[in-house]
């Protein structure tokens, strides 16, 4: 890698970290049951977003609707050749691998748990890669289409939502939790899904140091890949998606030279490498692709 490329990647990492710090400064952290100081904002202590004030006014974000086939189709059927060309892509933050943790499972299958919120722009960015990666192992039904908050950073970022959706796979299980809508209510957002006690326990334990970097602890989105790898925060900047419709984002993924494809497909390839560890390399046509095997080496997922 050239010096200029390394400097560009470093600037991207610094910019994304600055954005994350700004987001954390605006947002309430997860409440932890049984802690010495417990602030109860909504029933059962679910995550609450804090309304942002000031800045440019934007039109209200629309409520969720059923995702269009013009979005889901291109997103879940990106040509293998495009994924191979993207390879590692342009990913700012990779999953953190764990050691010595028990496998998280549901119904005899490795379990992946996602916790986010519809108002969250970082969740909006991450869902594109999540849906693409998970669609290589199974099938979603009833995905929703929505936008992030109109008053947060990266306003109205086009995205999907896991609320109300279901996922089926012979290889893995998936639980998607969206704790709040993008619709403001009082000083926060209207509540949506409440994490189960088991999901909250995962948040309390794994969305904190030493399992994730201390500067990312408590961030959303939070993703637990079977307790073997963790994500806290976005893998790339939502700025890449600014001004794009959901259909435009999905269409861009088939062009491996598009910056959106470099970020989304690259992140999906990283997630796929982690999932292939959970499935013991199944399905073979997915887990033996050059993009996935390159990430397995980069992430040391088989160590």
C-alpha positions as CSV (number, residue, x, y, z in Angstrom):
1,X,0.0,0.0,0.0
2,X,1.4,3.4,-1.0
3,X,2.0,6.1,1.6
4,X,-0.8,8.3,0.1
5,X,-3.2,5.4,0.4
6,X,-2.3,4.8,4.1
7,X,-2.7,8.5,4.8
8,X,-6.1,8.5,3.1
9,X,-7.2,5.5,5.2
10,X,-6.0,7.1,8.4
11,X,-7.9,10.3,7.6
12,X,-11.0,8.3,7.0
13,X,-10.6,6.5,10.3
14,X,-10.1,9.8,12.1
15,X,-13.1,11.3,10.5
16,X,-15.3,8.4,11.4
17,X,-14.1,8.3,15.0
18,X,-14.8,12.0,15.3
19,X,-18.4,11.4,14.0
20,X,-18.8,8.6,16.5
21,X,-17.7,10.8,19.4
22,X,-20.2,13.4,18.3
23,X,-23.0,10.8,18.1
24,X,-22.1,9.4,21.5
25,X,-22.2,12.9,23.0
26,X,-25.7,13.4,21.8
27,X,-27.1,10.0,22.7
28,X,-28.1,8.3,25.9
29,X,-26.0,5.1,26.6
30,X,-27.6,1.8,27.3
31,X,-29.0,1.5,30.8
32,X,-27.6,-1.5,32.7
33,X,-29.9,-3.4,35.0
34,X,-28.4,-3.7,38.5
35,X,-25.7,-1.1,38.1
36,X,-24.9,1.3,40.9
37,X,-26.4,4.2,38.9
38,X,-29.5,3.4,36.8
39,X,-31.4,6.0,34.9
40,X,-34.8,4.7,33.8
41,X,-36.0,6.6,30.8
42,X,-38.4,4.1,29.4
43,X,-39.9,0.8,30.6
44,X,-37.3,-2.0,30.9
45,X,-34.4,0.4,30.4
46,X,-34.3,0.2,26.6
47,X,-32.0,2.5,24.7
48,X,-33.3,6.0,24.1
49,X,-32.1,8.5,21.6
50,X,-31.8,12.1,22.6
51,X,-33.3,14.7,20.3
52,X,-30.7,16.9,18.6
53,X,-31.3,20.6,18.5
54,X,-29.9,23.3,16.3
55,X,-28.4,23.1,12.9
56,X,-30.1,23.1,9.5
57,X,-33.7,22.2,9.4
58,X,-34.6,19.1,7.4
59,X,-38.0,17.7,6.4
60,X,-39.3,15.0,8.8
61,X,-38.1,11.5,8.0
62,X,-40.9,9.2,6.7
63,X,-42.1,6.3,8.8
64,X,-41.2,2.8,7.8
65,X,-42.8,1.1,4.9
66,X,-42.5,-2.3,3.1
67,X,-39.2,-2.4,1.3
68,X,-39.5,-2.2,-2.5
69,X,-38.3,-5.0,-4.7
70,X,-36.2,-2.4,-6.5
71,X,-34.2,-2.2,-3.3
72,X,-34.2,-5.7,-1.9
73,X,-33.6,-7.4,-5.2
74,X,-30.4,-5.6,-6.2
75,X,-29.1,-5.6,-2.6
76,X,-29.5,-9.3,-2.1
77,X,-28.3,-10.4,-5.6
78,X,-25.1,-8.5,-6.1
79,X,-23.2,-10.4,-8.7
80,X,-20.4,-12.6,-7.3
81,X,-18.0,-11.0,-9.7
82,X,-18.7,-7.5,-8.2
83,X,-18.2,-8.9,-4.7
84,X,-14.9,-10.5,-5.8
85,X,-13.7,-7.3,-7.4
86,X,-14.5,-5.2,-4.3
87,X,-12.7,-7.8,-2.1
88,X,-11.7,-6.2,1.2
89,X,-13.0,-2.9,-0.1
90,X,-12.9,0.4,1.9
91,X,-13.9,-0.5,5.4
92,X,-12.9,1.8,8.3
93,X,-13.7,-0.4,11.2
94,X,-13.6,-4.2,11.3
95,X,-15.4,-6.6,13.7
96,X,-13.6,-7.3,16.9
97,X,-12.8,-11.0,17.4
98,X,-13.3,-12.5,20.8
99,X,-11.5,-15.4,22.5
100,X,-12.7,-18.0,25.0
101,X,-16.4,-17.0,24.7
102,X,-19.2,-19.7,24.6
103,X,-21.0,-20.0,21.2
104,X,-24.2,-18.0,21.2
105,X,-26.9,-20.2,19.6
106,X,-30.6,-20.5,19.0
107,X,-32.4,-23.7,18.0
108,X,-29.1,-25.4,17.5
109,X,-27.8,-22.8,15.1
110,X,-25.2,-20.1,15.7
111,X,-27.1,-16.9,16.6
112,X,-26.4,-13.4,15.3
113,X,-28.0,-10.5,17.3
114,X,-28.3,-6.9,16.0
115,X,-29.5,-4.1,18.2
116,X,-30.0,-0.6,16.7
117,X,-32.7,2.0,16.2
118,X,-34.4,3.5,13.1
119,X,-33.3,7.1,14.0
120,X,-29.6,6.1,14.1
121,X,-27.6,7.1,10.9
122,X,-24.8,4.7,11.8
123,X,-27.4,1.8,12.0
124,X,-28.8,3.0,8.7
125,X,-25.4,2.6,7.0
126,X,-24.6,-0.8,8.7
127,X,-27.9,-2.4,7.7
128,X,-27.0,-2.4,4.1
129,X,-24.1,-4.7,4.7
130,X,-25.9,-6.8,7.3
131,X,-28.8,-7.6,4.9
132,X,-26.4,-8.4,2.0
133,X,-24.2,-10.6,4.1
134,X,-27.0,-12.5,5.8
135,X,-28.8,-13.0,2.5
136,X,-25.8,-15.2,1.4
137,X,-26.9,-17.7,4.1
138,X,-30.7,-17.3,4.1
139,X,-33.7,-15.2,3.2
140,X,-35.4,-12.2,4.7
141,X,-39.1,-11.6,4.5
142,X,-41.0,-8.3,5.3
143,X,-38.0,-6.1,5.4
144,X,-39.0,-2.5,5.9
145,X,-37.7,0.6,4.2
146,X,-37.0,3.8,6.1
147,X,-34.6,6.7,6.8
148,X,-32.6,7.8,9.8
149,X,-33.7,10.8,11.8
150,X,-34.1,14.1,10.0
151,X,-32.5,16.0,13.0
152,X,-29.5,13.8,13.7
153,X,-26.2,13.9,11.9
154,X,-26.3,12.5,8.3
155,X,-30.1,13.3,8.3
156,X,-32.6,11.1,6.4
157,X,-30.0,8.4,5.5
158,X,-31.9,5.9,3.3
159,X,-31.9,2.4,4.8
160,X,-33.9,-0.8,5.6
161,X,-35.3,-1.8,9.0
162,X,-35.4,-5.2,10.7
163,X,-38.6,-4.3,12.7
164,X,-41.3,-6.7,11.7
165,X,-39.1,-8.8,9.4
166,X,-38.2,-12.4,9.7
167,X,-35.2,-14.4,8.6
168,X,-34.8,-18.1,7.7
169,X,-31.6,-20.1,7.2
170,X,-30.4,-23.6,7.4
171,X,-27.1,-22.4,8.7
172,X,-27.7,-19.5,11.2
173,X,-30.3,-17.8,13.3
174,X,-30.8,-14.0,13.4
175,X,-32.5,-11.6,15.8
176,X,-32.9,-8.0,14.7
177,X,-33.9,-5.4,17.3
178,X,-34.8,-1.8,16.5
179,X,-35.4,-0.1,19.8
180,X,-36.9,3.2,18.5
181,X,-38.5,4.7,15.4
182,X,-37.2,7.7,13.5
183,X,-40.3,9.7,14.7
184,X,-39.6,12.2,17.5
185,X,-41.5,11.9,20.7
186,X,-40.8,14.4,23.4
187,X,-37.1,14.7,23.9
188,X,-36.4,11.3,22.2
189,X,-38.0,9.0,19.7
190,X,-41.0,6.7,19.8
191,X,-40.2,3.3,21.3
192,X,-40.3,0.3,19.0
193,X,-38.8,-3.1,19.9
194,X,-37.8,-4.0,23.5
195,X,-34.7,-6.2,23.9
196,X,-35.4,-9.5,25.6
197,X,-33.6,-10.2,28.9
198,X,-31.1,-12.4,27.0
199,X,-30.5,-9.7,24.4
200,X,-30.0,-7.0,27.1
201,X,-27.5,-9.3,28.9
202,X,-25.5,-9.5,25.7
203,X,-25.5,-5.7,25.5
204,X,-24.5,-5.3,29.1
205,X,-21.6,-7.7,28.8
206,X,-20.3,-7.4,25.2
207,X,-21.0,-3.8,24.2
208,X,-18.3,-2.7,26.7
209,X,-14.6,-2.9,27.2
210,X,-12.6,-5.1,26.9
211,X,-14.7,-6.8,24.3
212,X,-15.0,-3.6,22.1
213,X,-12.7,-0.6,22.1
214,X,-13.5,1.7,25.1
215,X,-14.2,4.6,22.7
216,X,-16.9,2.5,20.9
217,X,-18.5,1.0,24.1
218,X,-22.2,1.6,24.3
219,X,-22.5,2.6,20.6
220,X,-25.2,1.4,18.2
221,X,-25.4,-0.5,16.0
222,X,-24.3,-3.4,18.2
223,X,-23.9,-6.8,16.5
224,X,-22.9,-10.0,18.2
225,X,-21.8,-12.8,15.8
226,X,-22.3,-15.8,18.0
227,X,-20.1,-14.3,20.7
228,X,-17.2,-14.9,18.4
229,X,-17.0,-11.4,16.8
230,X,-18.6,-8.0,17.8
231,X,-19.4,-4.7,16.1
232,X,-20.1,-1.6,18.0
233,X,-20.7,1.4,15.8
234,X,-20.6,1.8,12.0
235,X,-18.0,0.1,9.8
236,X,-17.9,3.1,7.4
237,X,-19.2,6.7,7.3
238,X,-22.9,7.3,6.5
239,X,-21.7,10.3,4.6
240,X,-21.2,8.0,1.6
241,X,-24.9,7.5,1.4
242,X,-25.9,11.2,1.7
243,X,-28.5,12.4,-0.8
244,X,-29.1,8.9,-2.2
245,X,-32.4,7.1,-2.4
246,X,-32.6,3.5,-1.2
247,X,-32.9,2.3,-4.8
248,X,-29.8,4.3,-5.8
249,X,-27.8,2.8,-3.0
250,X,-28.8,-0.7,-3.9
251,X,-28.1,-0.2,-7.6
252,X,-24.6,1.2,-6.8
253,X,-23.6,-2.1,-5.2
254,X,-23.2,-3.9,-8.6
255,X,-20.5,-1.4,-9.7
256,X,-17.3,-2.5,-7.8
257,X,-15.6,0.9,-8.5
258,X,-18.4,2.9,-6.8
259,X,-17.4,4.2,-3.3
260,X,-20.7,2.9,-2.0
261,X,-20.0,-0.6,-3.2
262,X,-16.5,-0.4,-1.9
263,X,-17.8,0.3,1.6
264,X,-21.0,-1.8,1.7
265,X,-19.8,-4.8,-0.2
266,X,-16.4,-4.7,1.7
267,X,-18.2,-4.6,5.0
268,X,-20.5,-7.4,3.9
269,X,-17.5,-9.5,2.9
270,X,-16.0,-9.0,6.3
271,X,-19.3,-10.0,8.0
272,X,-19.5,-13.1,5.7
273,X,-16.0,-14.2,6.7
274,X,-17.0,-14.1,10.4
275,X,-20.3,-15.9,9.7
276,X,-18.4,-18.6,7.7
277,X,-16.4,-19.3,10.9
278,X,-19.8,-19.9,12.7
279,X,-21.1,-22.2,9.9
280,X,-17.8,-24.1,9.6
281,X,-17.4,-23.0,6.0
282,X,-21.0,-23.6,4.8
283,X,-22.2,-22.9,2.2
284,X,-19.0,-23.7,0.4
285,X,-19.6,-21.5,-2.7
286,X,-19.9,-18.5,-0.3
287,X,-17.2,-19.3,2.2
288,X,-14.5,-20.2,-0.4
289,X,-14.7,-17.0,-2.4
290,X,-11.5,-15.1,-2.6
291,X,-13.0,-12.0,-1.0
292,X,-14.1,-14.0,2.0
293,X,-10.9,-16.0,2.4
294,X,-8.9,-12.8,2.3
295,X,-10.9,-11.4,5.2
296,X,-10.6,-14.6,7.1
297,X,-6.9,-14.1,7.1
298,X,-7.1,-10.4,7.8
299,X,-9.5,-11.0,10.8
300,X,-7.7,-14.2,12.0
301,X,-11.1,-15.8,12.3
302,X,-9.7,-19.3,12.2
303,X,-7.0,-18.7,14.9
